[in-house]
């Protein structure tokens, strides 16, 4: 499998694990890397898993979200890669019609080693925030944001 396909698969795993509520597998993606929400705590799966447990709202064990990643721009340089992409998070519940609750960009730094490609850093840059009150505790207020690129 070429690097671009393997990297696209890693980005898909991120979405699949989160949306399935499999936060152990989701957190494991950052075993040797930093995730934006837990960056100050340093690399590793433990702070990511802890953040999910403390912040993500679940409904019968599921967040009832669908992360959609698009517009992938992958640059590979040997054993390192950078990726820019768009992300839209959708959510729908019985009393909360299906809607986009987050729209923004991911900025990723990846490294290759061991069994394949891994996150070194993942940043989420919000551009427009929707109603995230059913997704996470203490969400940002809805509306457009002026984010640094």
C-alpha positions as CSV (number, residue, x, y, z in Angstrom):
1,X,0.0,0.0,0.0
2,X,1.4,3.4,-0.9
3,X,1.9,6.1,1.8
4,X,-1.0,8.3,0.7
5,X,-3.5,5.4,0.9
6,X,-2.1,4.3,4.3
7,X,-2.4,7.9,5.6
8,X,-5.9,8.3,4.3
9,X,-6.8,5.0,6.1
10,X,-5.4,6.4,9.3
11,X,-7.5,9.5,9.0
12,X,-10.6,7.3,8.4
13,X,-9.7,5.1,11.5
14,X,-9.8,8.3,13.6
15,X,-13.3,9.1,12.5
16,X,-14.5,5.5,12.7
17,X,-13.2,4.9,16.2
18,X,-14.6,8.1,17.6
19,X,-18.0,7.7,16.0
20,X,-18.3,4.1,17.2
21,X,-17.5,5.2,20.8
22,X,-14.4,3.1,20.8
23,X,-12.3,5.5,22.7
24,X,-9.7,3.0,23.6
25,X,-8.9,2.5,19.9
26,X,-9.3,6.2,19.3
27,X,-6.9,7.1,22.1
28,X,-4.4,4.5,21.0
29,X,-3.9,6.5,17.7
30,X,-2.0,9.0,19.9
31,X,0.2,6.6,21.8
32,X,3.2,8.4,20.5
33,X,1.6,11.7,19.5
34,X,-0.3,14.7,20.7
35,X,-4.0,15.5,20.1
36,X,-5.1,19.1,20.1
37,X,-7.5,18.8,23.1
38,X,-4.8,17.3,25.3
39,X,-1.7,18.9,23.8
40,X,-0.7,20.6,27.1
41,X,-0.6,17.2,28.8
42,X,1.9,15.8,26.4
43,X,1.8,12.8,24.1
44,X,0.1,9.5,24.8
45,X,-3.2,7.6,24.8
46,X,-4.0,8.2,28.4
47,X,-4.8,11.9,28.3
48,X,-6.8,11.4,25.2
49,X,-8.9,8.6,26.7
50,X,-9.4,10.7,29.9
51,X,-10.6,13.7,27.9
52,X,-13.1,11.6,26.0
53,X,-14.4,10.1,29.3
54,X,-14.8,13.5,30.9
55,X,-16.1,15.5,27.9
56,X,-17.9,13.4,25.3
57,X,-21.7,13.0,25.8
58,X,-22.8,9.4,25.0
59,X,-26.2,7.9,24.2
60,X,-26.3,4.2,24.9
61,X,-22.5,4.2,24.6
62,X,-22.4,6.2,21.3
63,X,-21.7,9.8,20.6
64,X,-24.2,9.7,17.7
65,X,-21.8,11.7,15.5
66,X,-20.3,11.2,12.0
67,X,-17.0,12.8,11.3
68,X,-16.6,13.6,7.6
69,X,-13.0,14.3,6.5
70,X,-12.5,15.7,3.0
71,X,-10.2,17.7,0.8
72,X,-7.1,15.8,1.9
73,X,-3.8,17.4,0.9
74,X,-1.1,14.9,1.8
75,X,2.7,15.7,1.5
76,X,5.1,12.8,2.2
77,X,8.8,13.5,2.8
78,X,10.5,10.2,3.7
79,X,9.3,9.0,7.1
80,X,7.3,12.1,7.8
81,X,4.1,13.6,6.3
82,X,1.9,16.6,6.7
83,X,-1.8,16.6,6.0
84,X,-4.3,19.4,5.6
85,X,-8.0,18.5,5.4
86,X,-11.5,19.7,6.1
87,X,-13.7,18.2,8.8
88,X,-17.4,18.4,9.3
89,X,-19.0,16.7,12.3
90,X,-22.6,15.7,12.0
91,X,-24.9,14.7,14.9
92,X,-28.5,13.7,15.1
93,X,-30.7,12.4,18.0
94,X,-34.4,11.7,18.3
95,X,-35.0,15.2,19.6
96,X,-32.1,16.9,17.8
97,X,-32.4,16.9,13.9
98,X,-29.4,15.8,11.9
99,X,-27.1,18.8,11.5
100,X,-23.5,19.9,11.1
101,X,-22.2,20.8,14.6
102,X,-18.6,21.6,13.6
103,X,-16.9,22.7,10.5
104,X,-13.2,23.3,10.3
105,X,-9.8,22.0,9.3
106,X,-7.3,19.4,10.6
107,X,-3.6,20.0,10.4
108,X,-1.6,16.8,10.9
109,X,2.0,15.8,11.3
110,X,2.5,12.1,10.9
111,X,5.5,9.8,11.2
112,X,6.2,6.4,9.8
113,X,7.6,3.7,12.0
114,X,6.9,0.2,13.4
115,X,3.6,-1.0,11.9
116,X,2.9,2.1,9.7
117,X,1.9,5.7,9.9
118,X,1.1,7.4,13.2
119,X,-0.1,10.8,14.5
120,X,2.7,13.0,15.8
121,X,0.4,15.9,16.1
122,X,-3.3,16.6,15.2
123,X,-4.8,20.1,15.4
124,X,-8.4,20.9,14.8
125,X,-9.0,24.5,13.7
126,X,-12.7,25.5,14.0
127,X,-14.1,27.7,11.3
128,X,-17.9,27.5,12.1
129,X,-19.3,26.0,15.3
130,X,-22.8,24.7,15.4
131,X,-24.9,23.5,18.3
132,X,-22.4,21.2,20.1
133,X,-24.4,21.1,23.3
134,X,-25.4,17.4,22.7
135,X,-21.8,16.4,21.8
136,X,-19.4,17.7,24.5
137,X,-19.6,19.3,27.9
138,X,-18.7,23.0,27.9
139,X,-18.9,23.5,24.1
140,X,-17.8,26.7,22.3
141,X,-20.6,29.0,21.4
142,X,-22.1,28.6,17.9
143,X,-21.1,30.9,15.1
144,X,-18.2,31.6,12.7
145,X,-14.7,31.9,14.1
146,X,-11.7,33.7,12.8
147,X,-9.1,31.1,13.1
148,X,-5.4,31.2,12.4
149,X,-4.3,29.0,9.5
